[in-house]
Amino acid sequence: MPLIVRFVVPIGDRYNGGVTDPFAPPPETGSTTVTSARRRWTKESAGGLFASTAAFVVVQVLVFEPVSRLLPEYAHRVTALAGILGATLAHPLATRWLKRLPSSAPPK
């Protein structure tokens, strides 16, 4: 029966930049606030994701029919690339617009 040995290769720690065991739990700071190292799910990021997904679908619907007539061999490839381009352009526009909206947090 072969002997299985688990080698722990240290990697860069995402919390303090040092080297640590990758299987170790994150350090407890005692704080309940979200640290700056973690990204938060905000209205801007949710809206950007929704806008990019919607743009991807809408562009695909609009582009597929004309492209399938002009370039029938490349219709799916061109449609997918056009959808990715539309999503890439929609995400920063939506997040920039949503950052200008007033906060939905209750007043303190």
C-alpha positions as a Markdown table, in Angstrom:
| # | Residue | x | y | z |
|---|---|---|---|---|
| 1 | Met | 0.0 | 0.0 | 0.0 |
| 2 | Pro | 1.6 | 3.3 | -1.0 |
| 3 | Leu | 2.2 | 5.9 | 1.6 |
| 4 | Ile | 0.5 | 9.2 | 0.9 |
| 5 | Val | 2.3 | 12.3 | 2.1 |
| 6 | Arg | 0.6 | 15.7 | 2.1 |
| 7 | Phe | 3.2 | 18.4 | 1.2 |
| 8 | Val | 2.2 | 21.8 | 2.4 |
| 9 | Val | 3.6 | 24.3 | -0.1 |
| 10 | Pro | 3.6 | 27.8 | 1.4 |
| 11 | Ile | 1.9 | 30.5 | -0.7 |
| 12 | Gly | 1.6 | 34.2 | -0.3 |
| 13 | Asp | -1.0 | 35.2 | 2.3 |
| 14 | Arg | -3.8 | 37.4 | 1.0 |
| 15 | Tyr | -4.3 | 39.0 | 4.4 |
| 16 | Asn | -0.9 | 40.2 | 5.3 |
| 17 | Gly | 1.3 | 39.4 | 2.3 |
| 18 | Gly | 3.4 | 36.9 | 4.2 |
| 19 | Val | 3.9 | 33.2 | 3.6 |
| 20 | Thr | 1.5 | 30.8 | 5.3 |
| 21 | Asp | -0.1 | 27.4 | 5.1 |
| 22 | Pro | -2.8 | 27.5 | 2.4 |
| 23 | Phe | -5.1 | 25.3 | 4.5 |
| 24 | Ala | -5.0 | 27.5 | 7.5 |
| 25 | Pro | -8.1 | 29.5 | 8.4 |
| 26 | Pro | -8.1 | 33.3 | 8.0 |
| 27 | Pro | -6.8 | 35.2 | 11.0 |
| 28 | Glu | -9.4 | 36.4 | 13.4 |
| 29 | Thr | -9.1 | 40.2 | 13.9 |
| 30 | Gly | -12.1 | 40.5 | 16.3 |
| 31 | Ser | -13.6 | 43.2 | 14.0 |
| 32 | Thr | -17.0 | 42.7 | 12.4 |
| 33 | Thr | -16.4 | 45.2 | 9.6 |
| 34 | Val | -15.3 | 44.1 | 6.2 |
| 35 | Thr | -11.6 | 44.6 | 5.6 |
| 36 | Ser | -10.4 | 46.5 | 2.7 |
| 37 | Ala | -8.7 | 43.4 | 1.3 |
| 38 | Arg | -12.1 | 41.8 | 0.6 |
| 39 | Arg | -14.5 | 43.0 | -2.1 |
| 40 | Arg | -18.0 | 43.9 | -1.1 |
| 41 | Trp | -21.2 | 43.1 | -3.0 |
| 42 | Thr | -22.5 | 46.6 | -3.6 |
| 43 | Lys | -25.3 | 48.1 | -5.6 |
| 44 | Glu | -22.7 | 49.2 | -8.2 |
| 45 | Ser | -21.2 | 45.7 | -8.6 |
| 46 | Ala | -24.7 | 44.1 | -8.7 |
| 47 | Gly | -25.9 | 46.6 | -11.2 |
| 48 | Gly | -22.8 | 46.3 | -13.3 |
| 49 | Leu | -23.2 | 42.5 | -13.4 |
| 50 | Phe | -26.9 | 42.8 | -14.4 |
| 51 | Ala | -26.1 | 45.4 | -17.1 |
| 52 | Ser | -23.3 | 43.4 | -18.6 |
| 53 | Thr | -25.5 | 40.2 | -18.7 |
| 54 | Ala | -28.4 | 42.1 | -20.2 |
| 55 | Ala | -26.1 | 43.7 | -22.8 |
| 56 | Phe | -24.6 | 40.4 | -23.7 |
| 57 | Val | -28.0 | 38.9 | -24.4 |
| 58 | Val | -29.5 | 41.9 | -26.2 |
| 59 | Val | -26.4 | 42.2 | -28.5 |
| 60 | Gln | -26.6 | 38.5 | -29.3 |
| 61 | Val | -30.2 | 38.7 | -30.2 |
| 62 | Leu | -29.7 | 41.8 | -32.4 |
| 63 | Val | -26.5 | 40.6 | -34.1 |
| 64 | Phe | -27.2 | 37.0 | -34.8 |
| 65 | Glu | -29.7 | 37.3 | -37.6 |
| 66 | Pro | -27.8 | 39.7 | -39.9 |
| 67 | Val | -24.5 | 38.0 | -39.3 |
| 68 | Ser | -25.9 | 34.6 | -40.0 |
| 69 | Arg | -26.9 | 35.9 | -43.4 |
| 70 | Leu | -23.6 | 37.6 | -44.2 |
| 71 | Leu | -21.1 | 35.2 | -42.6 |
| 72 | Pro | -23.0 | 31.9 | -42.0 |
| 73 | Glu | -19.8 | 30.0 | -41.1 |
| 74 | Tyr | -18.8 | 32.5 | -38.5 |
| 75 | Ala | -22.2 | 33.5 | -37.2 |
| 76 | His | -21.9 | 32.0 | -33.7 |
| 77 | Arg | -18.3 | 33.2 | -33.2 |
| 78 | Val | -19.0 | 36.8 | -34.3 |
| 79 | Thr | -22.2 | 36.9 | -32.3 |
| 80 | Ala | -20.4 | 35.7 | -29.1 |
| 81 | Leu | -17.5 | 38.2 | -29.6 |
| 82 | Ala | -20.0 | 41.0 | -30.2 |
| 83 | Gly | -21.9 | 40.0 | -27.0 |
| 84 | Ile | -18.7 | 40.0 | -25.0 |
| 85 | Leu | -17.8 | 43.5 | -26.4 |
| 86 | Gly | -21.2 | 44.8 | -25.4 |
| 87 | Ala | -20.9 | 43.4 | -21.9 |
| 88 | Thr | -17.4 | 44.8 | -21.5 |
| 89 | Leu | -18.7 | 48.3 | -22.5 |
| 90 | Ala | -21.9 | 48.1 | -20.4 |
| 91 | His | -20.3 | 47.1 | -17.1 |
| 92 | Pro | -18.2 | 50.3 | -16.5 |
| 93 | Leu | -21.0 | 52.5 | -17.8 |
| 94 | Ala | -23.5 | 51.0 | -15.4 |
| 95 | Thr | -21.2 | 51.1 | -12.4 |
| 96 | Arg | -20.3 | 54.8 | -13.1 |
| 97 | Trp | -24.0 | 55.7 | -13.4 |
| 98 | Leu | -25.0 | 53.7 | -10.3 |
| 99 | Lys | -22.3 | 55.4 | -8.2 |
| 100 | Arg | -24.0 | 58.8 | -8.9 |
| 101 | Leu | -27.3 | 57.6 | -7.4 |
| 102 | Pro | -28.0 | 58.5 | -3.8 |
| 103 | Ser | -27.2 | 56.0 | -1.1 |
| 104 | Ser | -30.0 | 53.6 | -0.1 |
| 105 | Ala | -28.6 | 53.1 | 3.4 |
| 106 | Pro | -30.7 | 54.4 | 6.2 |
| 107 | Pro | -29.6 | 57.8 | 7.7 |
| 108 | Lys | -27.6 | 57.6 | 10.9 |
